[in-house]
Amino acid sequence: MTKKALTIILSLILLLPVLIYFTVWNYYAINIPKWDDHALKTFILEYAHAPGWKNKILALYRQHNEHRIALTRLFTWIDYSVFGALNFKHLMLAGNVLLLGIIPLWYEILRKNKKPLFALVPVPFIWLSLAFWENMYWGMASIQNFGVVTLTLWTIYLCINPKTTPFVISIVLAFIAISTSPNALFVLPIGAFLIFLTQNRKRFALWVITSGVFIFGYFYGYAKSEANPDSKASIFQLVKGYMAFLGSFAESIPVLDHFKVCFFIGIVLFLVAVSIISATLFRISKNKYSNKFEKYTDLFCLGAILFILGTALVVVYGRAGFGLEGLTDSKYKIYSVLLLLVAYLYIVIPIRGSFLSPYITAIVFLAITFNVFSYHYHLVDAYNLRKYLTTAQFNGSFEDKTLKIPSDTTLAANIVEKTPVFYDTLLPMIAVADRQTFAGSSRGLVELYDHTSFNAEKDLLKVSNSTFSNQRLQDSGVYILLSSDKRFYLFPANRTRNKSRKELFLKQYYFAPGFNAEIPFSELEKGTYKVAIVRKLGEETGILFKDKTIKVSQTTKNKVKVNW
């Protein structure tokens, strides 16, 4: 096989995980704001009416909880200006494209270490998967949490480059990274340390001065956020959470205790990180390198690991109050996977001769296996999130039983682009079912209702079923419809993962039988509600009310302290 043909084949293989990733993303992504996304609508109003460029800059850099999210806001304003309305899918797409920036960086490092293109193949399979599902489908978080990693890693790589232009670019990237997420502040001391190790005094002085300006600007007018609860975790629990954070990529491995496997693999990766730091500092002190780029690779790996370990420390300390299990959440997994990729560089670059190809082949196999595990394991998360977002929008849109959105031509009411959702075709059926107890396809619906339990507790309604077995994806599944004299509410019935590996991988049965829902009364207005099941299977939809009712006598809204 010629070298050109091999390059084409390898390029197509490298493109495959990218195509799969964005195909899956597009299948579940929907233009509906999630939680903090709503603050971006307020930003557009503030920015649009801000007099003068100074006030517009203040609007961009205004604190959001403990963050400065100027880059996210900038993308938001650009999207709104170009398309005439804000589309959160565009923000998600921007964030996911930023995520791709790690792949050319790894290509550059491997290429300059004289590794073949084949050595890059494991990278996109490890890097691109549904393991990052929460950030993938969250407009604000996608740009912030993906962007900060890519921008910081490129800053670290360029600041140690011996040429002047890359170094200047690194200062610009450092500023943009800090304007994206606060953990990018780590790049300032890390960059200073790495430049100090290169023994370039002028650059070191310039970096320190610039860093001082950036830090002053970031914390000018800064106020501590009250959104995070105080951590009551012990030192042992914090250490346990720290290791689980570092090993969280392993959650999709098919074992019984996912937190435990994350904890143990986190210990392994932490020891690997310590080993890399120690070996790198030793080699730099001895300065025994056959070429300059070996030293720059060592410096980059050192900086990347310090960034990961520092971020892990801040997250664990700041978020442990929410519970240790939350430290393996999807939005944090990017640092665990990144540590894995740095370890891959450290392992594969020193390999020479005939051992290289079989070694990389084995890693490619493991990378593809991990990729498959991630998609299968986290698909249920993406499915449940989409259902949550669509039903939340339903409940926020319809305030009475007419199921009509009031006409509003104000700027505030028309910021977000109108997007078709599955319940658009459901609205006429809801009104019919409310009058005559059922609407649409009723085949098997009575039996489904009879096999579903509805238990009204003090503060919530618990819905449970153990027989529903349909495997349709996207918007299909079961929803719970509540009807009072005043209004309707729609809630998703969540599915759980199929624990049968045989059914999961051979038959593509992603969901375990049944569904469940917990509907807090704090989400409802006072009143007596009839309870219906909405079953959607592709284009076929049925709604059924029976004799089940619940009474909500008092509600208490849970208010989260925010500064936006």
C-alpha positions as CSV (number, residue, x, y, z in Angstrom):
1,M,0.0,0.0,0.0
2,T,1.3,3.4,-0.9
3,K,1.9,6.1,1.7
4,K,-0.7,8.3,0.1
5,A,-3.4,5.6,0.2
6,L,-2.5,4.8,3.8
7,T,-2.8,8.4,4.8
8,I,-6.3,8.6,3.2
9,I,-7.5,5.5,5.0
10,L,-6.2,6.7,8.3
11,S,-7.8,10.1,7.7
12,L,-11.2,8.4,7.1
13,I,-10.7,6.4,10.3
14,L,-9.9,9.5,12.2
15,L,-13.0,11.2,10.8
16,L,-15.3,8.3,11.8
17,P,-15.6,9.1,15.6
18,V,-16.1,12.8,14.7
19,L,-19.0,11.9,12.4
20,I,-20.6,9.6,15.0
21,Y,-20.2,12.1,17.7
22,F,-22.0,14.9,15.8
23,T,-24.6,12.6,14.4
24,V,-25.5,11.5,18.0
25,W,-25.3,15.1,19.2
26,N,-27.7,16.3,16.5
27,Y,-30.2,13.5,17.2
28,Y,-30.7,14.6,20.8
29,A,-29.8,18.3,20.8
30,I,-32.8,20.7,21.0
31,N,-33.1,24.4,21.1
32,I,-34.4,24.7,24.7
33,P,-32.5,26.6,27.5
34,K,-31.3,24.5,30.5
35,W,-31.0,26.1,33.9
36,D,-28.2,28.8,33.6
37,D,-29.0,29.2,29.9
38,H,-31.9,31.4,30.8
39,A,-29.4,34.0,32.1
40,L,-28.2,34.5,28.5
41,K,-31.6,35.8,27.6
42,T,-31.2,38.5,30.3
43,F,-27.7,39.2,29.0
44,I,-29.0,39.9,25.5
45,L,-31.5,42.5,26.9
46,E,-28.8,44.1,29.0
47,Y,-26.2,44.2,26.2
48,A,-28.7,45.5,23.6
49,H,-29.7,48.4,25.9
50,A,-26.2,49.1,27.3
51,P,-25.1,52.7,26.5
52,G,-21.6,52.9,25.2
53,W,-18.8,50.3,24.8
54,K,-17.8,50.4,28.4
55,N,-21.2,49.3,29.6
56,K,-21.3,46.6,26.9
57,I,-17.9,45.2,28.2
58,L,-19.3,45.3,31.7
59,A,-22.3,43.3,30.5
60,L,-19.9,40.7,28.9
61,Y,-17.8,40.3,32.0
62,R,-20.5,40.6,34.7
63,Q,-20.0,37.8,37.2
64,H,-22.2,34.7,36.7
65,N,-22.2,32.7,40.0
66,E,-18.5,32.3,40.6
67,H,-17.6,32.5,36.9
68,R,-16.8,35.0,34.2
69,I,-18.4,33.7,31.0
70,A,-17.5,36.5,28.5
71,L,-16.7,34.1,25.7
72,T,-20.1,32.3,26.1
73,R,-21.9,35.7,26.1
74,L,-19.9,36.8,23.0
75,F,-21.0,33.7,21.1
76,T,-24.6,34.4,22.3
77,W,-24.6,37.9,21.0
78,I,-23.1,36.9,17.7
79,D,-25.7,34.2,17.2
80,Y,-28.5,36.6,18.1
81,S,-27.1,39.3,15.8
82,V,-26.6,37.0,12.8
83,F,-29.8,34.9,13.0
84,G,-32.1,37.5,14.6
85,A,-32.9,35.1,17.5
86,L,-30.9,33.0,19.9
87,N,-30.6,29.3,19.2
88,F,-29.1,27.2,22.0
89,K,-28.2,24.4,19.5
90,H,-25.8,26.9,17.9
91,L,-24.1,27.5,21.2
92,M,-23.9,23.8,21.8
93,L,-22.4,23.3,18.3
94,A,-19.8,26.1,19.0
95,G,-18.8,24.4,22.2
96,N,-18.5,20.9,20.6
97,V,-16.4,22.3,17.8
98,L,-14.1,23.9,20.4
99,L,-13.8,20.4,21.9
100,L,-12.3,19.2,18.6
101,G,-9.4,21.6,19.0
102,I,-7.6,19.0,21.2
103,I,-7.2,16.6,18.2
104,P,-5.0,18.8,16.1
105,L,-3.0,19.7,19.2
106,W,-2.3,16.0,19.8
107,Y,-1.5,15.6,16.1
108,E,1.0,18.4,16.3
109,I,2.7,16.9,19.3
110,L,2.9,13.4,17.9
111,R,4.1,14.6,14.5
112,K,6.9,16.7,15.9
113,N,7.9,13.7,18.0
114,K,8.2,11.8,14.6
115,K,5.2,9.5,15.3
116,P,3.2,8.2,12.3
117,L,-0.4,9.4,11.7
118,F,-1.5,6.0,13.0
119,A,-0.5,7.1,16.5
120,L,-3.3,9.7,16.5
121,V,-6.1,7.1,15.8
122,P,-6.8,6.4,19.5
123,V,-7.2,10.1,20.4
124,P,-10.6,10.9,18.8
125,F,-12.1,7.5,19.9
126,I,-11.1,8.3,23.5
127,W,-11.9,12.0,23.3
128,L,-15.3,12.0,21.5
129,S,-18.1,10.1,23.1
130,L,-21.4,10.5,25.0
131,A,-19.4,10.5,28.2
132,F,-19.6,14.3,28.0
133,W,-23.4,14.3,27.4
134,E,-24.3,17.0,29.9
135,N,-22.0,19.6,28.3
136,M,-22.8,18.4,24.8
137,Y,-26.4,19.4,25.2
138,W,-26.1,22.5,27.4
139,G,-25.5,25.8,25.5
140,M,-23.7,27.8,28.1
141,A,-21.8,24.9,29.6
142,S,-20.7,23.6,26.2
143,I,-18.7,26.7,25.4
144,Q,-17.5,27.2,28.9
145,N,-16.5,23.7,29.9
146,F,-15.2,22.5,26.5
147,G,-13.7,25.9,25.5
148,V,-11.7,26.4,28.7
149,V,-9.9,23.0,28.2
150,T,-9.0,23.5,24.6
151,L,-7.9,27.1,25.1
152,T,-5.9,26.4,28.2
153,L,-4.1,23.4,26.6
154,W,-3.2,25.4,23.5
155,T,-2.0,28.3,25.7
156,I,0.3,25.9,27.6
157,Y,1.6,24.5,24.3
158,L,2.3,27.9,22.7
159,C,3.7,29.7,25.7
160,I,6.8,27.4,25.7
161,N,7.3,27.6,22.0
162,P,10.7,29.2,21.3
163,K,9.3,31.4,18.5
164,T,7.9,34.9,19.3
165,T,4.6,34.7,17.4
166,P,3.3,31.6,19.2
167,F,4.2,33.1,22.5
168,V,2.3,36.3,21.8
169,I,-0.7,34.1,20.7
170,S,-0.5,32.2,23.9
171,I,-1.0,35.5,25.9
172,V,-4.1,36.3,23.8
173,L,-5.4,32.7,24.3
174,A,-4.7,32.9,28.1
175,F,-6.9,36.0,28.2
176,I,-9.7,34.3,26.2
177,A,-9.5,31.2,28.4
178,I,-9.8,33.3,31.6
179,S,-12.8,35.0,30.0
180,T,-14.3,31.5,29.5
181,S,-14.1,29.8,32.9
182,P,-12.3,30.6,36.2
183,N,-10.2,27.4,36.3
184,A,-8.3,28.9,33.4
185,L,-6.6,31.1,36.0
186,F,-4.4,28.0,36.6
187,V,-2.7,28.7,33.3
188,L,-1.1,31.8,34.6
189,P,1.1,30.2,37.4
190,I,1.5,27.1,35.3
191,G,2.7,29.1,32.3
192,A,5.0,31.1,34.5
193,F,6.5,27.9,36.0
194,L,7.0,26.3,32.5
195,I,8.6,29.5,31.1
196,F,10.8,29.6,34.2
197,L,12.0,26.1,33.4
198,T,12.9,27.2,29.9
199,Q,15.2,29.8,31.5
200,N,13.9,32.6,29.3
201,R,14.0,35.6,31.8
202,K,12.4,38.2,29.5
203,R,9.4,36.0,28.7
204,F,9.0,35.0,32.3
205,A,8.9,38.7,33.4
206,L,6.4,39.6,30.7
207,W,4.2,36.6,31.6
208,V,4.2,37.5,35.3
209,I,3.3,41.1,34.6
210,T,0.6,40.1,32.1
211,S,-0.7,37.6,34.6
212,G,-0.9,40.2,37.3
213,V,-3.0,42.4,35.0
214,F,-5.3,39.5,34.1
215,I,-5.8,38.5,37.8
216,F,-6.5,42.0,38.9
217,G,-9.1,42.4,36.0
218,Y,-10.7,39.1,36.8
219,F,-11.2,39.8,40.5
220,Y,-12.0,43.5,40.3
221,G,-15.5,43.8,41.7
222,Y,-15.7,40.0,42.3
223,A,-18.1,38.7,45.0
224,K,-18.1,35.3,46.5
225,S,-21.0,33.2,45.2
226,E,-23.5,31.8,47.7
227,A,-24.8,29.1,45.3
228,N,-22.6,26.3,46.5
229,P,-23.3,24.6,49.9
230,D,-20.5,24.4,52.4
231,S,-18.8,21.0,52.3
232,K,-19.0,18.9,55.4
233,A,-17.0,16.1,53.9
234,S,-14.0,14.7,55.9
235,I,-10.5,14.7,54.6
236,F,-10.9,11.0,53.8
237,Q,-14.1,11.7,51.8
238,L,-12.4,14.6,49.9
239,V,-9.5,12.3,49.0
240,K,-12.0,9.7,47.9
241,G,-13.9,12.2,45.8
242,Y,-10.7,13.5,44.3
243,M,-9.7,10.1,43.1
244,A,-13.2,9.3,41.8
245,F,-13.0,12.7,39.9
246,L,-9.7,11.7,38.2
247,G,-11.0,8.2,37.3
248,S,-14.6,9.3,36.3
249,F,-14.1,8.4,32.7
250,A,-14.3,4.7,33.8
251,E,-18.0,5.0,34.8
252,S,-19.1,3.4,31.6
253,I,-17.1,0.2,32.1
254,P,-19.7,-2.6,32.6
255,V,-19.2,-3.3,36.3
256,L,-21.7,-3.4,39.2
257,D,-20.1,-0.6,41.4
258,H,-19.3,2.3,39.1
259,F,-18.2,4.7,41.7
260,K,-15.8,2.2,43.1
261,V,-14.2,1.5,39.7
262,C,-13.8,5.3,39.2
263,F,-12.2,5.6,42.6
264,F,-9.6,2.8,42.0
265,I,-8.8,3.9,38.4
266,G,-8.5,7.4,39.7
267,I,-5.8,6.2,42.2
268,V,-4.0,4.6,39.3
269,L,-4.1,7.8,37.1
270,F,-3.1,9.9,40.1
271,L,0.0,7.7,40.6
272,V,0.7,7.9,36.8
273,A,0.4,11.7,37.0
274,V,2.8,11.9,39.9
275,S,5.2,9.6,38.1
276,I,5.1,11.9,35.0
277,I,5.7,15.0,37.1
278,S,8.6,13.4,38.9
279,A,10.2,12.0,35.8
280,T,9.7,15.2,33.8
281,L,11.2,17.4,36.5
282,F,14.2,15.0,36.8
283,R,14.8,15.0,33.0
284,I,14.5,18.8,32.8
285,S,17.0,19.2,35.7
286,K,19.5,17.0,33.9
287,N,18.6,18.6,30.5
288,K,19.5,15.4,28.6
289,Y,17.4,15.5,25.4
290,S,18.3,14.4,21.9
291,N,16.2,17.2,20.4
292,K,14.5,20.4,21.7
293,F,11.0,19.2,21.1
294,E,11.3,16.3,23.5
295,K,11.8,18.9,26.2
296,Y,8.8,20.9,25.0
297,T,6.7,17.8,25.0
298,D,7.8,17.1,28.6
299,L,6.9,20.7,29.6
300,F,3.5,20.5,27.9
301,C,2.6,17.2,29.6
302,L,3.8,18.7,32.9
303,G,1.6,21.8,32.4
304,A,-1.4,19.8,31.3
305,I,-1.2,17.5,34.4
306,L,-0.9,20.4,36.7
307,F,-3.9,22.0,35.1
308,I,-5.9,18.8,35.5
309,L,-4.9,18.2,39.1
310,G,-5.4,21.8,40.1
311,T,-8.9,21.9,38.5
312,A,-9.8,18.6,40.3
313,L,-8.7,20.1,43.6
314,V,-10.9,23.2,43.2
315,V,-13.9,21.2,41.9
316,V,-13.8,18.6,44.7
317,Y,-13.4,21.3,47.4
318,G,-16.1,23.5,46.0
319,R,-18.7,20.8,45.0
320,A,-18.3,18.1,47.7
321,G,-21.2,19.8,49.5
322,F,-23.5,18.4,46.8
323,G,-22.3,14.8,47.5
324,L,-19.3,12.7,46.4
325,E,-21.3,10.8,43.7
326,G,-21.7,14.1,41.9
327,L,-18.0,14.4,41.4
328,T,-18.2,11.7,38.6
329,D,-20.9,13.7,36.8
330,S,-20.6,14.0,33.0
331,K,-19.7,17.7,33.1
332,Y,-16.4,16.9,35.0
333,K,-15.4,13.8,33.0
334,I,-13.4,15.8,30.4
335,Y,-10.6,16.2,32.9
336,S,-10.4,12.5,33.6
337,V,-10.3,11.7,29.9
338,L,-7.8,14.5,29.3
339,L,-5.5,12.9,31.9
340,L,-5.8,9.6,30.1
341,L,-4.8,11.3,26.8
342,V,-1.7,12.9,28.5
343,A,-0.7,9.5,29.8
344,Y,-1.1,8.2,26.3
345,L,1.4,10.8,25.0
346,Y,3.8,10.0,27.8
347,I,3.6,6.3,27.1
348,V,3.6,6.2,23.3
349,I,6.2,8.8,22.4
350,P,9.2,7.0,23.8
351,I,8.4,3.8,21.9
352,R,10.7,3.1,19.0
353,G,11.1,0.5,16.3
354,S,8.9,-2.5,15.5
355,F,7.1,-2.4,18.9
356,L,5.3,0.9,18.0
357,S,2.7,-0.5,15.6
358,P,1.4,-3.5,17.7
359,Y,1.4,-1.3,20.8
360,I,-0.7,1.4,19.2
361,T,-3.0,-1.3,17.6
362,A,-3.7,-2.6,21.1
363,I,-4.5,0.9,22.4
364,V,-6.7,1.5,19.4
365,F,-8.7,-1.6,20.3
366,L,-9.1,-0.4,23.9
367,A,-10.0,3.1,22.7
368,I,-12.8,1.8,20.4
369,T,-14.1,-0.5,23.2
370,F,-14.2,2.5,25.6
371,N,-16.0,4.5,22.9
372,V,-18.6,1.8,22.4
373,F,-19.1,1.5,26.2
374,S,-19.6,5.2,26.5
375,Y,-22.2,5.5,23.8
376,H,-24.2,2.6,25.1
377,Y,-24.0,3.6,28.8
378,H,-24.7,7.3,28.4
379,L,-27.3,7.2,25.7
380,V,-30.0,6.8,28.4
381,D,-28.7,10.0,30.0
382,A,-29.1,11.9,26.7
383,Y,-32.5,10.5,26.2
384,N,-33.8,11.4,29.7
385,L,-32.3,14.9,29.4
386,R,-34.1,15.7,26.2
387,K,-37.4,14.6,27.7
388,Y,-36.7,16.7,30.8
389,L,-36.0,19.8,28.7
390,T,-39.1,19.5,26.5
391,T,-41.5,18.9,29.4
392,A,-39.9,21.8,31.4
393,Q,-40.6,24.1,28.4
394,F,-44.2,22.8,28.2
395,N,-44.8,23.6,31.9
396,G,-43.3,27.0,31.5
397,S,-45.2,27.9,28.3
398,F,-48.8,27.0,29.1
399,E,-50.3,28.7,32.2
400,D,-54.0,27.7,31.6
401,K,-56.0,25.0,30.0
402,T,-56.3,26.8,26.7
403,L,-52.8,25.6,25.8
404,K,-52.1,28.8,24.0
405,I,-49.1,30.9,24.4
406,P,-50.1,34.6,24.8
407,S,-49.1,36.8,21.9
408,D,-46.1,39.0,22.9
409,T,-44.2,41.1,20.5
410,T,-41.7,42.5,23.0
411,L,-37.9,41.9,22.5
412,A,-37.8,39.8,25.8
413,A,-40.4,37.4,24.6
414,N,-38.8,36.8,21.2
415,I,-35.1,36.4,22.0
416,V,-35.1,32.6,21.6
417,E,-35.8,31.2,18.1
418,K,-39.1,29.2,18.0
419,T,-38.4,25.5,17.6
420,P,-40.9,22.7,16.8
421,V,-41.2,20.2,19.7
422,F,-43.0,16.8,19.9
423,Y,-45.8,18.1,22.1
424,D,-47.0,20.5,19.3
425,T,-49.0,17.7,17.9
426,L,-50.0,16.6,21.3
427,L,-51.9,19.7,22.3
428,P,-55.3,18.9,20.6
429,M,-55.2,15.4,22.0
430,I,-54.6,16.7,25.6
431,A,-57.8,18.7,25.4
432,V,-59.8,15.8,24.0
433,A,-58.4,13.4,26.7
434,D,-59.2,15.8,29.4
435,R,-62.9,15.8,28.3
436,Q,-63.4,12.1,27.5
437,T,-60.5,10.4,29.5
438,F,-58.6,9.1,26.5
439,A,-57.3,10.2,23.1
440,G,-55.2,8.8,20.3
441,S,-54.0,5.2,20.1
442,S,-55.4,3.2,23.1
443,R,-54.1,-0.2,22.2
444,G,-52.4,-1.6,25.3
445,L,-52.7,1.7,27.1
446,V,-55.2,0.5,29.7
447,E,-52.9,-2.4,30.6
448,L,-49.9,-0.1,30.8
449,Y,-51.8,2.2,33.2
450,D,-52.9,-0.8,35.4
451,H,-49.3,-2.0,35.6
452,T,-48.2,1.4,36.8
453,S,-48.2,2.5,40.4
454,F,-48.9,6.1,41.5
455,N,-47.9,6.8,45.1
456,A,-48.6,10.3,46.5
457,E,-46.2,11.0,49.4
458,K,-45.9,14.1,51.5
459,D,-43.9,16.2,49.0
460,L,-44.0,14.3,45.7
461,L,-45.7,11.8,43.5
462,K,-43.8,8.6,42.7
463,V,-44.7,6.8,39.5
464,S,-43.3,3.4,38.8
465,N,-43.6,0.7,36.2
466,S,-41.6,-2.5,35.7
467,T,-43.1,-3.9,32.5
468,F,-42.9,-1.2,29.8
469,S,-40.2,-2.6,27.3
470,N,-40.3,-0.4,24.2
471,Q,-36.8,0.6,22.9
472,R,-37.7,3.6,20.7
473,L,-35.4,6.6,21.2
474,Q,-35.5,10.4,21.0
475,D,-38.9,11.7,22.1
476,S,-40.6,8.3,22.3
477,G,-41.5,6.8,25.7
478,V,-43.9,7.6,28.5
479,Y,-44.9,11.0,30.0
480,I,-47.1,11.8,33.0
481,L,-49.8,14.4,32.4
482,L,-51.5,16.2,35.3
483,S,-54.8,18.1,34.9
484,S,-56.4,20.4,37.4
485,D,-59.3,22.9,37.0
486,K,-56.7,25.6,36.0
487,R,-53.9,24.0,34.0
488,F,-51.9,21.0,32.7
489,Y,-48.5,19.8,33.7
490,L,-46.3,17.4,31.7
491,F,-43.5,15.4,33.2
492,P,-41.1,12.8,31.8
493,A,-41.0,9.2,32.9
494,N,-37.4,8.3,33.0
495,R,-35.8,5.0,31.8
496,T,-32.9,3.2,33.4
497,R,-30.0,1.4,31.7
498,N,-30.3,-2.2,30.7
499,K,-27.9,-4.1,32.9
500,S,-27.9,-7.2,30.6
501,R,-24.7,-6.9,28.6
502,K,-25.9,-9.5,26.1
503,E,-29.2,-7.6,25.4
504,L,-27.4,-4.2,25.4
505,F,-24.6,-5.0,23.0
506,L,-26.1,-7.7,20.8
507,K,-29.8,-6.7,20.6
508,Q,-29.3,-2.9,21.2
509,Y,-31.8,-3.0,24.1
510,Y,-30.6,0.2,25.8
511,F,-33.4,0.5,28.4
512,A,-34.3,-1.9,31.2
513,P,-38.0,-2.8,31.4
514,G,-40.2,-0.1,33.1
515,F,-40.0,3.6,33.8
516,N,-40.2,5.8,36.8
517,A,-40.9,9.4,37.7
518,E,-40.7,11.6,40.8
519,I,-42.8,14.7,40.5
520,P,-42.2,17.2,43.3
521,F,-45.2,19.1,44.5
522,S,-43.1,22.2,44.7
523,E,-43.3,22.2,40.9
524,L,-47.1,22.4,40.9
525,E,-49.8,25.0,41.8
526,K,-52.3,24.1,44.6
527,G,-55.2,22.0,43.4
528,T,-56.6,18.5,42.7
529,Y,-55.1,16.8,39.7
530,K,-56.2,14.0,37.5
531,V,-53.3,11.8,36.5
532,A,-52.8,10.5,32.9
533,I,-50.2,8.4,31.1
534,V,-49.0,9.7,27.7
535,R,-47.4,7.0,25.6
536,K,-45.5,8.1,22.5
537,L,-44.1,5.4,20.2
538,G,-42.8,7.1,17.1
539,E,-45.7,8.8,15.4
540,E,-48.2,6.9,17.4
541,T,-49.4,8.6,20.6
542,G,-52.1,7.8,23.2
543,I,-53.3,9.6,26.3
544,L,-55.3,7.9,29.1
545,F,-56.9,9.3,32.3
546,K,-58.3,6.8,34.8
547,D,-59.5,7.2,38.4
548,K,-56.2,8.3,39.9
549,T,-56.1,11.8,41.4
550,I,-53.6,13.7,43.7
551,K,-54.2,16.7,45.9
552,V,-51.6,19.4,46.3
553,S,-52.5,21.5,49.3
554,Q,-49.4,23.5,49.8
555,T,-46.2,24.1,47.8
556,T,-42.8,25.6,48.6
557,K,-40.6,26.7,45.7
558,N,-37.0,25.8,46.0
559,K,-35.0,29.0,45.5
560,V,-31.3,28.9,44.5
561,K,-29.2,31.9,45.3
562,V,-27.8,33.4,42.2
563,N,-26.1,36.7,41.2
564,W,-27.7,37.0,37.8
